[in-house]
Amino acid sequence: MKKGRKIFIITEAVLAVMVFLVAFAMLWERRGRNLDKISVIVENSDDTQWSAFKYGLRMAAEDNGVEMFFVSTGEELTVEEQQQMIQTEIDNGADAVIVQPIPGAEEMLLKMERKIPVMLVGYAPDGTGASEFPAVGPDNYAMGAALAEELLKDYEESLEGRTLGLLLESTDSQAILDREQGFRDVAEKAGASVVWSMESSALGESAEVIAAQPKVDCVAALDDASLTAAGAYSSSNVLQEARVYGIGHSTEAAYYLDTGAVNCLIVPDEFNVGYQSLTESAKNLRELWYRMRGTTVSYKAIRREELFTKENQEILFTMSQ
């Protein structure tokens, strides 16, 4: 064997041993530490819409033997604020973070992912390389389409000549835009026309803006905040007897369905969003070569008469935790 080849083989062997020793040292260090810590950052973290999500996180933390910390946040975060929160969690000893991405955060998240494992919830943002992030959430396009299908059931499979209004929390969120596209594709194909579309976050406490819109047959609310706003407006007849259909997962959303202010509710499985996102993060910390995977969770359409059936008791339970 030539001398140069011997040196090459020896060098490769030494490097392999070094890699093994580094990996062993990392695992040994982790064994001597306290529980792994996973921090969770979402907007408006104290809102009741996160109840089922938080419950899933807590159950997964218990099952996986990790510490979970839910960061307190305001209603709207900037990219800079979210980056600072992630950095603060890293400085405080977080081993991984679960993040609800906000518009424009793609490059920032890619940068932070070089420092710490990042799992996304809700959806993966568009942008170069961002699709590589694992994300746990519902199929937002399919959920919007399913909402329109519920209208079709109530109008004998035709929406010809029906007028619709849309309420959505933000036009910046890709998740909401996907829901809107799914809803429009089904509703407009069935003959409906969208007369107006409004951001519920811009309404504040004022009912005058929504009352000034043209009268429509139905209002579709594409997120929990919009659905609870539409439920309140429907209860006080601000929507001029328009039927309300929406996507929601809070106790308020269930309340408005129970009172008849909302005709149908599409409920994404937020418990599993929390459970699966934290479980994947914990596996990534526990297993050296594990690569986190995204998961698409289910959703369910619920009517008022079905709200308290045995089948839906678990959904209501997770909402109230």
C-alpha angles and dihedrals in degrees: 000000000000118000093238092054091049090053090049092051092046091049092050091049092050091050091050091051091049092052090050092049092049091050091047091049091051092051092046091050091051092051090057094050132084121263116311110262123223118187123204123208122187132149119266091008096184094058116115091236087080095056097101090040091053091047090054090050092051093049092048092047090054094046093048099040097239135127116248123199121190109207117224111237141170129246097271128027129196121219089251092052092049091049091051091050092052091048091049090052090050090050089050092055105268112162095195138002134218110207138186100219118230126206112284095017097112099103093039092053091048089052093049092046088067087063102040139005110272125201118186127213127204098019143336112259122239118251141096110313093351092107087068090071114102111239134186119206145098126292095265096194092050091047092054090048090049090054091056090048088059089058089051090055090057095047100048094261095301131092095180109153094003118137123217139194123203128213118190131166097228139353089211095070115092090206091058093044090053090051091049092050092050091048094047094047092058100035097046092044087055090055104265124135125213105227097181141003123197139178108240091206089066094055097070111180093324119113093182095082094053092041090055092060120100115275112263136187096234140014119209116201112198102197140028097263092050092045094053090047091050090048091054092047091048092050091056092042093243087135091059096238095309113157113248124218123172156151116255145141108187133100088249090057091051090047093056090048090051093050093049095246087117122046099200136004127205107206120195116209097255092166090066092044087062096038098047096042093053094041091053091048091050092050090051090055095043100044114054099213098032117129116206116241130207122237133205110217127206131251134202137210112227128190127199094255090052098046098099100035117127090251092060098041092092091053092052090046094055090047091058099048 
